[in-house]
Amino acid sequence: MSSLKTCSLLPAILFISACSANTLAIPNDTSTSLAQIQKNSKEISCQDLQNPAYQQAVLKKINQIRQQSRQCGRQYFSATRPLSWSNNLYKGALSHSEDMATHNFLGHVGSTGLDLKSRLKLYNTLGKANGENVASGQKTLDEVMSRWLSSPLHCSNLMNPKFTTYAIACASDQSAKQKSYWTQQFGTR
């Protein structure tokens, strides 16, 4: 099993006041596109996340996680409301995953020095509360989610009741092994 580098165990959380986020939500009526999904979450790979139907499947899985009370390290979280998909968060998450894959690093500060706050401003998603989880090496959605849920800080981002919007993206490097770089972003409307 691939292990996360130390810096990925420190998810970025920003609490900023007096800012708004422009979020484009994908419509809830995705029954047609979801019916086309042929893989379960154990098989969803990095490349699958570019398909909006798989994005909705991931969002459904995240919201199932949030529907259950959970202990994240020493912090207890009650079940909380579902998240909605944000296309702008997705653009920022994908950009960061591609940057990490291209430059072979794992972290919350990009190769050009942009941190989470700067990326969120760039993609018009900076809100009152934002968070980010990153990981590398996991081949499937289940692998990366299992890793994030076992980490108290990553788990706290997943369960944070302040967050209302969500996106996840992934990019693979160009090596023979095609190492995957995952970015999960959380925001508020």
C-alpha angles and dihedrals in degrees: 000000000000116000128219119244116247095256091059090062089068106070116198115246122182126188109193127167133212095025128114131207126218105218127185108204122203109237116264092231099087097135093121096049094041090053088060093060110110100179132073120223091267088065102039106116135193094268092051091066091074088070113087091218091059091044088058091047089054091047089052090052092049091050091050088054091050091050090068127069110247141188111225104189106299094343122090120209124195118218108284141196123285124263126235124223118258118203090196092053087049091054090051094045092048092048090052093046090050090049092051092047094047094047098034100234138119121218149093096263115073128227090263093050097259111146126200094273092052093047091049091052090049091054095040094245104112107131140163090282129020136168141180137201121193132186140164137205101030112125100202140035092248091054094052094042091050089051093048093047091052091054112079094215096046090044089052090057090050092051101036106130092206091069117090103165133053147180137172128197138174138194132186127221122237096251122117089256092050095218111210125229115200127198123186118186131192130194148156132248 
